[in-house]
């Protein structure tokens, strides 16, 4: 996978089945990356929360089958850690049977430097940025 916005390989790539247990895997891996980059405990917790919410949306909303893919890319650019969570499913459309309250992405937006939803030829994306102390 390559991030189309930067046309360069990601520093970290994960491709996992879109199952609930893999949300914890992504949270753990991205938390470790944040710690390695020197984020403080609060920033790591915020990043884990935002990434978990984005991944949970893929698991709950994107597919009918849990064997479809959840993709996560991260790359460092100056003082920012850019994280993209991607699916190739139907994206985030309103669902009357949704088990959630619809607060996940607003919560994620509140704890990121920026959060954007988008579609690309590669699929539906949630793009988030986090400030890295001393530029990584």
N, C-alpha and C positions, 0 to 999 in steps of 0.2 A: 504494500500500500504506500502511496505517496500522497501527502497533503496537497491538494490542488491549489490552495492559496499560496503556497510557497514553492511548489515544484521541486521539492527536495525530500529525501527520505526522512521519516519521523525518527526521533531519538528513541522512542518506545512505541511498540505496536502490539496490540493484543487482539486476537480474533478467537472468540469463544461462542459456544452455543448460547442462545438467548434464554437462559434458565435463571431462576431466582438465585440459586447458589453461586452463580458466576458474578453476580453483582458484588458479593463479598470479596471474591478474588480480585476484581478490578479495584475495589476500594483499598484493599491491602497493598496491591502493587503500586497504585498511585500515591498512597500515603507514604510508602517507602521512598518513592522518588522525591516527594516533597521534603521528607526528612533529609535525604542525601543532598538536596539543593540548599539546605539551610533554612527552610521555612520554620517559623516558630510553631509551637504546639497548637495555637489557635488557628493559624493559617492552614496547617495540615488538616485539622478537624473540619474547617470550612471547605477545603478542597475535597475531602472525603465525602462530605455531605452533598456537595454540588454534583460530583461525579456519580454518586449513588443514585441521586434523583434522576439524572439523565439516563443512566443505565436501566433503572427501574421502569422508566417510560418505554424503553425499547422492549423489555420483557413483557410488560402489561399490554402495550398498545400496538406494537409494530407487526406482530405476526400471529398466525393461528397455530403455528407449530413451534415448540421450544427448541427445535434443532436448527432453526435458522440462525443467522450470525449476528452477534453483537460485536462491533468493532470499536476499538479505542486507539487513538493515536495521541502522542504527546511530543512536542518539540519545544526547545528553548530558543528564544529569540531575544537577545539582549536581557532586559530585566523582566521578561514575561515568560511564563510557562503557559503554552497554548495546548489545550486539551480538546479533542474532537471525539464525540461519541456518535457513532453512525449505525444506521440500520438500512436494510434494503426492502423494508415492508411498506405498509400503508401510511406510515407517519402518524402525526398527532392530530387526529380528527376527534371532535366531540363524540363521546359514547354515552348513551343513557345508562348502560350497565357497568360503567367504570367503577372499580372498587375503591378508588381514591377520592379525595376531596378536591383535586385539581390545584393543589397548592405546591406541588413539587418543584416545578420550574420557577415560579415566583420566589420560592425560598432559595433555590440555587442562584438566581439572579442577585439576590440580596447579599450573597457571600462571595461573589466573584468580582473581579475587576471589570469584566464585561461578559455578557452572555448573548449569543445570537442563535436563532433558529434558521435553518436554511435547507434548501434542497440543492443537490448537485447531481451530475451524471452518476456519481458514486453512491447516491442514496440520500436519505434524510439525515440531517446533522444537527447536533447541538454543539456549538463552538464556544468554549469558555477560556478566559485568560485569568491568570493569577500572578501577582507580583512576586518576583524572586529577589531576595535580598542580595545586594552587591552584584546584580546581573548574572546570577548563576555561578 
